């Protein structure tokens, strides 16, 4: 009936049902109105285009309703209407409505601003900041104020280093000032900032630097369980509480009781795994306004975005299964270079649909776009060749029973689950450990040899090493790890560690300062002991890794930034790659590389960010012809997918660009399949190495199937291990 009498039905709905959504006295009225509108939206589809702008704003006001069923129904309706909004622009008001409803100026303005944030008016902060805002930062605050006004929630995904902390702090401070200006006896509800533990002190420092202390009072909620219990007594004295994701996980029973004003997730991609305990805890937090800060909201796959929006607006992108069916599967199918034209078209349509759905709630600016004065970032890949010892260990690995053990585990698992494609967590973990072995070996033989080497390996190494030598002591020598040799060369090129020629005892200040990133603390130990303490004793350095207590990490950062006589900072990517400001360094060296490309990019932007005055040189050390090359190839593809969904050039819906989507999917696979065998310095390939011929297959052939290296959870949940082994065995 609604389809045949759309005008009459919608007139009745807008004039009678819509007001019921705002009836705070009757939850049943709001529930009924929400269900009615949800049914109409799902049933009428594009026929609702003329009415879209009249429905969107009232639905928005109910998306934070105290009743869960109301929230769910209006969120579903809102999500279905968002893709229709571009079609509603410029349409005449629908007939059959009174003129006041049909020509609602506020709703029309809202529609324009939602579709194109450049139409948002400048927002005057209700407080003075201790810093002059750049134009793009003012526009970011305009957008945040727009979200606040209409009780929307969003992701500020500016490039790393553009001042997301400043923009978020400013809108929180302005909200406090605005509330106080209304002559309220009580202060506004406190806001909660959740960030990695390393950044708790950094946030307090930044707020103190930008905001007047009379307006914002911060409390760092961290420490032991007993210390945190004592800190709770001080909550009422502060209007901004800063804590870590791990503390939220531990104390959610307490933190989940409060209704916060703002809940801000810094490095919000941490909740990308919807099944993790941290994500489950964070989603129990209640707040008036929810904001995610992340320069990289999509890291490994498109499902990352679903989890983030499930925190911001639960139900907006459907359930995880619905999202996977609507977007994930079509995009995955379109990635296959052998996909049909129908699958390719479905991938394009899925990308466009997702883009339309999420872009109004994302704000993305890149450094190239807004910082014309930011110095260049130059990335240089420095390839190294395996040392004889590393080659021998590769040979030992490929000739061992590892593959047979994995094969037998998979066969047992397949017999236990004859109809399933997924291997058991035990089997997939075994594969992951084997790959980790190879990656560690690329960095240093000691990372895999260890203190208790098998006797067979000892005998093999004795063939390569000087007779009667202590193998462990011998392996500590630099030439057994080409990456350490390359690091020494880079440092010397920067003038670091070179013997001072002056005769006085004055401490010299070099022209360059270096950040050295590794995945494993053990490799940092080796760099300290075997390079700095043995060969480069003049190098002054600090170290920041997981062994440093979270409360002390920011002190190390401040010490490095404030003391130009410190040449280098050793960091693990996991601890030092998030949120820290290290613009005092201009040279970065990546000894190892993450499966997740965004972690490496985040680490790079510790130095390449607002405030950097020098050209930033990034050196990535890669072992030629090894699994590391596969990792770097996969990184390029993942970055391309993320940029296709969230792109600064697509900041408004009117500038969507998906023309190159098919090329993106095809080119990544083509590059991987078309890659030629890596060459060593003598011109031969690893496949042809006579030392490997005795094992039946060269390493290139053994690892030829590793085109898509995923993180461990993806192996467990998605990877068909039988197919993987079939490729692995050629």
Secondary structure, 3 states (H helix, E strand, C coil): CCCCCHHHHHHHHHHHHHHHHCCCCCHHHHHHHHHHHHHHHHHHHHHHHHHHHHHHHHHHHCCCCCCHHHHHHHHHHHHHHHCCHHHHCCCCCCCCCCHHHHCCHHHHHHHHHHHCHHHCCCCCCCCCCCCCCCHHHHHHHHHHHHHHHCCCCEEECCCCCCCHHHHHHHHHHHHHHHHHHCCCCCCCCCEEEEECHHHHHHHHHHHHHHCCCCCCCEEEECCCHHHHHHHHCCHHHCCEEEEEHHHHHHHHHHHCCCEEEEEEEECHHHHCCCCCHHHHHHCCCEEEEEEEECCCCCCCCCHHHHHHHHHHCCCCCCCHHHHHHHHHHHHHHHHCCCCCHHHHHHHHHHHHHHHHHHHHHEECCCHHHHCCCCCCEEEEEEEECCCHHHHHHHHHHHCCCHHHHHHHHHHHHHHHCCCCCCCCHHHHHHHHHHHHHHHHHHHCCHHHHCCCCCHHHHHHHHCCCCCCCCHHHHHCCHHHCHHHHHHHHHHHHCCCCCCCCCCCCCCCCCCCCEEEEECCHHHHHHHHHHHHCCCCCCCCEEEECCCCCHHHHHHHHHHHHHCCCCCEEEEEHHHHCCCCCCCCCCEEEECCCCCCHHHHHHHHCCCCCCCCCCCEEEEEEEECCCHHHHHHHHHHHHHHHHHHHCCHHHCCHHHCCCCCHHHHHHHHHHHHHHCCCCECCCCCEHHHCHHHHCCCCCHHHHCCCCCCCCCHHHHHHHCCHHHHHHHHCC
